Amino acid sequence: MKWTNQPEGILLQRSFLFGITGIVLGTISLLNSHFIFYQAPMGPLNGVAILLQLIGLSLAVLVLRKRKITKETLEKAKVMTLILAVSLLFFILSI
């Protein structure tokens, strides 16, 4: 089944999971680059974190573009888009 045919609740849930996973991985990478817990390259982890945040952001925008959704779902998608856009901008600028 295509992701565009999924209900809005499932898409927002997946958006949250992808986004929060990307934020956690980005935070781990950022903390490790400053405090050096492990001697490992953080480039691939940064890339995966940004990719996961982009996927989460695109799912939230997909919900926004759907027709005939409730106001509550629309507000959740707007907040999710705002949060993921700000976190993506933060992690891109912190690299």
C-alpha positions in Angstrom: 0.0 0.0 0.0 1.3 3.5 -0.9 2.1 5.9 1.9 -0.2 8.5 0.2 -3.2 6.2 0.8 -2.5 5.8 4.6 -4.8 7.6 7.1 -3.5 10.9 8.5 -3.0 9.6 12.0 -0.7 6.9 10.9 1.3 9.3 8.7 1.6 11.7 11.6 2.7 8.9 13.9 5.4 7.8 11.4 6.4 11.4 11.0 6.9 11.7 14.7 8.9 8.5 14.9 11.2 9.4 12.1 11.6 12.9 13.4 12.4 12.0 17.0 14.8 9.3 15.9 16.6 11.8 13.7 16.7 14.4 16.5 18.1 11.8 19.0 20.8 10.6 16.6 21.7 14.2 15.7 22.0 15.0 19.4 24.2 12.0 20.1 26.4 13.0 17.2 26.6 16.6 18.4 27.4 15.6 22.0 30.0 13.1 20.8 31.7 15.7 18.6 32.0 18.1 21.6 32.8 15.7 24.5 34.4 12.9 22.5 32.9 9.8 24.2 33.8 7.5 21.3 36.6 7.9 18.7 34.4 7.3 15.7 33.6 9.5 12.7 30.3 11.3 13.2 29.7 12.1 9.5 27.6 9.1 8.7 25.5 9.5 11.9 24.9 13.1 11.0 23.8 12.1 7.5 21.4 9.5 8.9 20.0 11.9 11.4 19.3 14.6 8.7 17.8 12.0 6.4 15.4 10.8 9.1 14.4 14.3 9.9 13.8 15.0 6.2 11.6 11.9 5.9 9.6 13.0 9.0 9.2 16.5 7.6 8.1 15.2 4.2 5.4 13.0 5.9 4.1 15.9 7.9 3.9 18.0 4.7 2.1 15.1 3.0 -0.6 15.3 5.6 -0.9 19.0 5.2 -1.4 18.6 1.5 -4.3 16.1 1.9 -7.8 17.2 1.4 -10.7 16.9 3.8 -8.8 16.5 7.1 -10.0 17.6 10.5 -8.8 20.9 12.0 -7.1 18.9 14.9 -5.1 16.9 12.4 -4.2 20.0 10.5 -2.9 21.7 13.6 -0.9 18.7 14.6 0.7 18.5 11.1 1.5 22.2 11.2 3.2 21.9 14.6 5.1 18.8 13.5 6.3 20.6 10.3 7.4 23.6 12.4 9.3 21.5 14.9 11.0 19.3 12.4 12.0 22.3 10.2 13.6 24.1 13.1 15.4 21.0 14.3 16.6 20.2 10.8 17.9 23.8 10.4 19.6 23.6 13.8 21.4 20.3 13.0 22.4 21.5 9.5 23.9 24.7 10.9 25.7 22.8 13.7 27.6 20.5 11.4 
